[in-house]
Amino acid sequence: MIRNFCRDIYHELLKMSCQKKNYIAFAGYLLFVVLCCIAFVTSTDALSAMLGSVEMNRENAARYLDGFFFARILLVPTFIILMPLVMAALGGDCIAGESQENSLKLYMTRPRSRTRLVLTKFVSIYISGLFYTLFFACAGLLVGILCFGLAPVQILLVPGRVFGAVTTVMENSDALIRYFSTALYFSFSLMTLGSIALFLSTIFNRMSSAAIAVLTFYFVSYVVASLPISVKLRPYLVSEIMNNAFLFWLTPFPPGKLCVNLATLAIYITAFLLAAVISFNFKDIR
């Protein structure tokens, strides 16, 4: 049973790797990195002035504009903007895409468990998302260090909208652990969108419809969370919980808040996965 399930996951991953559209994200990320490198080089004075507020002059502050600082700048838009697009495409294509291409009907002509099929696709989406996450995190760090070097320590500036203005100095080893912890948190939180997209994929018969629906849901939540009138509503919005990986950069680190976030995300993921299973079991495949 477990062997067959693992084999099905392997086949799903192989199928995803053969689809050219799944490589568009890599091209988009490459363009993003190139443009950010240009922007980083041309904004040294402004960044030095920003770091200069940490009781040091601009000349000393410029020493800390290193590859790790660059990688952290890339981390936010990569996982808040680019990766939701990836997860929407992966989840929306799993069932709706196959239904659109008429391969799902052929696949289901043999006696197969629909529940097992949904679970297989769910695990495959997570593994693919984890691969994208680690690739983007490692690529940003590698490009940053190769292009801009590595400072002896890291100066961290946490955005003030959520946690208040936080400035701290951290060892490179500690910052590296927090950097990849942030990436792993995003790989899990993004499965919220993956499970929603999978559920919508069982409803719609076109991949584009499922992907657009989940992206609309996410970005509406994101925009509402950014409004000043949403102070009371913000903690319950999906986008806000998903993007709270910045907890890892706080000193001291708040494990209680992290556990609450992970538990909430797990509830969202489980609920939409269950909805996807129920919906697909009653779906009329034509």
N, C-alpha and C positions, 0 to 999 in steps of 0.2 A: 504493500500500500504506500509506504513512505518512498520506496524506490520509484514507483510509478509517478508519484506526485513530484518528486525531484526531476524526473525525466520530462514531465510536462512543463515544468518551470524552465528547464534548459531549452526546450523547443520554443517556448514563448520568447525567451531572451534571444535566441538565434533568429527568430522571426523579426524581432525589433531591430537587431543589428543589421539586417539585410534591407531595411527600409531607409532609403536615402533621405527622406524628410526628417528623420531623427538626428541627422548630422547638421541640420541647419543651425541648431543652437551652438555648435562648435564654431561655425563661421561667424555667427553673431557675436560670440564671446571674443573671438580673435579681433574683430573690428573694434569692439568695446575696449579691449586692452590697449590696442594701438592708439586710439583716440585719447584714452586716459593717460598714456605715457606722454603724449604731446602736451596735454593739459597740465600734467604734473610738472614737467620741465618749465613750462611757460608761467607757472603760478608759484614759483619758489618764494618770491618776495612776500606774496600775500600769506602763504602758509607759514613762513618764518615769523611774520608779524603776529599771526594767530598763536603760534607756540611761544612767541616772545612774551606773552602775558603770563607765562609760568616762571616769573622771576628770573628771566635770563634775557640777554640781548639777542638781537636778530642773528648775529654771526654765530653764536653758540647754538641757537635754536635750529639753524639750518643744518647742523650736524645730525639732527635726529629725523630729518626728512629722508629716511632710508627706504630700502625695499620692503621692509616689514610694514612701515607706515603706509606705503603705497598699496600693499596687499590688503590692509584693513580698509582702506578707502574703497577698493574694488568689492570687498565682501558684501557691503550693504546693498548696493543696487543689483548685484548678481543674484542674491537670494530673495530680494523683495520684488524685483521686476522680471529678470530673465528666467529664473527657475520656475515661477508660477506658470509661465508660458510653456515651458518644457513639460511640467506635470499635467497641465491641461491637455496638451497634445498626446502624451502617453496614455493617460486615462481615457480620454475621449475616443481614441483610436482602437482601444482594445476590443470592444464589442461592436460599437456603432460603425467603426471603420470596416470591420470584417462583414458586417451586415450590408454595408454599402457596396462592397465588392462581391457580394453573394457567396463568399467563402464560408460564412458562419453556418448557413443552411446545410452545405455539404459536410461540414465538420460534425454537425449534430445529427446526421443521418444514422450514424452508429450509436448504439446505446451508451450514453455518457452521462455522468452526473453533472447537472448544471451548477450545483453548488460548488463542486470541486473545480469546475472550469472558472468560476468567478474568483475563488480563492487562489487559483493558480495565477490568474492575471493580476490579482492584487499583489501577490508576493513579487511577481515579475516587475510590476511598476515600481515597487519599493527598491528592488535591487538596481534597476536602471537609474532611478533617482539618486540612489546612494553613489553610484558610479559617476554620474554627472557632478554631484556635489563634491566628491573628493578630487575629481579631475580639475574642476574650476578652482577649488581652494589651493591645490598644489601648484597649478599653473600660475595663478596670480602671485603666489609667494615666490616661485622660481623666477618668473619674469622680473619681479620687483627687485630681488636680491642681485640678479645678473646685471640689471640696468642701473640700480641706485645704491648697491652695496648694503651693508648691515651695520647699524649703530651699536655701540656697546650696551646700551639699555634702550627701553622703549618708553616714550611718553604717550600716555593714553588720554584721549579726550572723548568722553561719552556724551552724545547729544543730550541737551537739557530738557527736551520736550517731555520725556517720560520719567527720567530719574533725577533731573536737576543737573547742573553743571558739575562734572566730576573730572578732575585732573589728577593723574597719579603716574609715578615712575615705576617701571616693572622690569625685571630681568628678562632676557630674551627667551630663556627656557620656559619661564612661567607664562609669558605672552604666547609662546608657541602652543602650549597645552590649551590655553583658553581659546586660541584661534581655531584649532581643530575641534574643540568641544562645541564651539559656536557652529561650525560646519555640520557636525553630527546632529546637533539640535535641529538645524534647518532641514536636514535629510528626513528627520522624523516628522517635524511639523508640516512639511510640504506634502506629506501623505494625507493630510486633511483634504487638500485639493485633489490629490490622487484618488481618494475614496469617493469624493463628491463627483469627480469626472467619471469614475467608473459607474457610479449609480446613474448619472445622466446618460451615460453611454448605453445603458440597458433600456432607456426610455426612447431616445432618439435613434433614428436609423441612418443618420449621417454624422460623421466624425466632427465636421465643422460646427454643427449645432450644439453638440455636447461640449466642445471646447469653448465656444463663445459663451455658452451659458455659465460655465464654471468661472471663466475669467470675469464676466460681468458681476457675478456674485462676489468674487474676491476684491475687485477694484472698487466696487460700490462700498464694500465694508471698509476698505483702506481709506477712501476719500472721507467717509463719514467719521472715521476715527481721527482724522487730522483736523476736523472742525472744532473750534473752541466750545461750541454748544454741546459737544458729545462727552463731556467730562464724566458723567454718570454712566453713560452707555458704553464708553470705550473699553473697559476691562472685559466685556462680554462679547466683543466683536471678534470674529475668527481671525482676521488679519492682525489684530493687535496681539492676540495670544501666540499666533504663529511667529511673529517677528520679535518676540521678547527674548531672543537669544543674547541680547545685550546684557542680560543678567550676569553672564560669565565674565564681563569686564568690570564688574563692580567690586570694590574693596571696602568692607569684607563681602565675600560671596554669599548671597542669600539662598541656601539650599531649600528652605521651606517654600519660597516663591517658585523656585524651579519645579519642585514636586507638584505644586498646584497646577502649574502650566502644563506639565507632562500628563497629569491625570485628566485635565480638561481636554487636551488634544486627543488622548486615547478614547475618551467618550465620544468625541466628534467622529473620529475615524471608525470606531466600532459601530456607531449608529448608522453611518452612511454605507459601510460595508454590509451590514445586515440588510439595509434597505435595498442594496444592489442585488444581494442574494435572493431576496423575496421577489423583487421586480423581475429578475431574469428567469426565475422558476415559473412565473406566470406569463412570460413574454411569448407572444405569437410570432414565431420565426417564419418569415415568408421568403 
